Structure formats: structure tokens, C-alpha cells
Amino acid sequence: MNFQKFPKIDLHCHLDGSLRAQTVLDIIKKNKIQSNLNLKNIKKQLTVPLNCSSLEEYLKSFNLPIAVMQTKEDLERVSFELMEDASIENIKYIEIRFAPQQHKKEGLTTKEIIQSVLSGMKKAEKLYDIKGNYILSCMRHLSAESAMKIIEEGKIFLGNGVVAVDLCGEELPGFCHKFIQPMKKAKDYGYRITIHAGETGIGENVTDAINLLGAERIGHGISISNNKKAYNLVKEKQVTLEICPTSNIQTKAIKNYKKHPIYNFYNDEILVTLNTDNRTVSNTSMSEEYLQIKKAFNLKKEEYRHIYLNSVEAAFISENEKQRLKKYLK
Ligand SMILES: [Zn+2]
């Protein structure tokens, strides 16, 4: 199977983890951020190896991307380029997430930040056969007030390129409790909700994300394999898991592709989708993720189609848009 040619959907892709190295170099030079970097050492700083030591080390690769995403022009550019890269490998729909809180170092407002990435996305939608939406991620090491602020300031973009909120960053046990109020508000405003949870071993966070925060989808969620209560809840409530295999290996959540629980989940009728997480940090693509899962589990064409359809159903889009995505399979 040539996955490059197959239509694909990515529901879990971070903007700051998916920058082109050349673009990072261009912006560093243009904005005079650091003078001692060249393409080779930038690539090294942006990407982690499969034998990365932990989620903490993985998260360090975001320092440089964040540094070059501080102006309207640069935010628009990286958003456009991610859409372009995705369309080149035949991704038909993508939900890109990013944390506006990270892009205020040069004084941009939340509104300007969101406007800029949306502008890049819309430019690409006009040029290529791809559609996208943004998910506003709130950093969970920051306060509930900070998350609330993003939710308040982002709501004017609902229905116009912003569809959901997320919580991301380092995962601590019980993190959901802090964000009950902001997520309730988000739901009232009409945001859809997906939460990073159960990424590196804490299955209980998945239960909390669903029960306390109303998560409709879970980013990763792989730790449910060690937590029966969380597992049963995900299954019973038909919560979709956004699975990102390469990232899971790099953060040491999973030993190798063959040990990944995705196929067991799939066979047990848990709703799984396949996603990239971070195209640059993980040096991956949707085609590569499918390829690795095919190699590990001898994925059949029918199974690829099933996973694609899971993504269609879980996407935060209208019924009409879902129909458009289903047509690509025919
Ligand atoms: Zn993620």
C-alpha cells in the first residue's frame, strides 16, 4: 500500500512541532534571534531521536520553534506551510493545535495570534485540496485563569476556523481538577473538547478528562491499557483516541511500534485514529505513521479505511464536511 497516495486525516498535529527547518533558519536570520545556527544544527535541535529519554526531553525541542513564532507574519507563514506540507502528502483535513499563550513574547494579543494562523490556513485552503481547523491548546502548567482568558478571547473565532480547546504540556496526576471551570465555560460557548491525557502512564487522567472536563476525544490515551476503569469508560462512551505512535515511542510511553496498543484497541472496537503529533519533532508524516503501523500489525486496506472513517466521524466538522471527506475513499 502506498499511503502517500491514500487520502488521510490528521486530528492531532501541533503547529510548533511541525515547522520546516529552513523556515526556522530564515526567521532566525530575519529577526536576528541567534547568529550561530545553521540548517544542520537547527534540524538537530528541532527533532528528537526514537531513543529520546522522556516526555520532558521531547518537550525541550519546542524552545526554538516558539522563539520564531512571535510575529504575525511568521505565524501566518508557518501555518500556511504546515497546510502545504500536509496537502503534499494527501491529507484532506487537518486539525492543527497550538497554544496562543506561547506566542506573546513580542507583545501580540491573543486575537492577533489567532488571526495570523487562521490567515495562513485560509491562504493554503484556497491553493490546495485541503481543509483545516484550529484547536486552541491551553498549557496546563499555567493557571486556570490563563486558560479561561484564551477561551474568552478565542470565542469570536468559533465557526471561523477555531473549533475546539485542548490542554497540553507535561502531564501530572489529577491535572484535570484545576480546569473544570474553564472547560465548562468552553463547552457553553460551543467549543468542542479534546484533552491530552493518559500519554505517559496515568490512566486515571483519562477518566477525569471525560468525566470532569467533558472530553469528546483524548489525545493519546494509551495508558488506558493499564487502567480498566478508564478503558471501559472510553469504550462505553465511544470516546475517540488520537493515537500518535512515533511520538509515544519517543516519550518512552511505548517500547516500539509492535508493542503499541493501537491494534488491540482497534480489535476491541475502541475508536482509534492515527495522527502525527509533531511532524518535525518526531520527523514523521501521516504516511510514515501508517507505514509503521502496517509494518507492525500487517494493517489491511480495509483497516486503513476503517481508521480513516473513525477520523471523519471524530472530526470537529459539520455533517456536510464529513460527507466530503468520505467521498475521497471511493
Ligand atoms: Zn500532542
Residues whose N, C-alpha, C, O or C-beta is under 5 A from the ligand:
A	BS01	ZN	D277
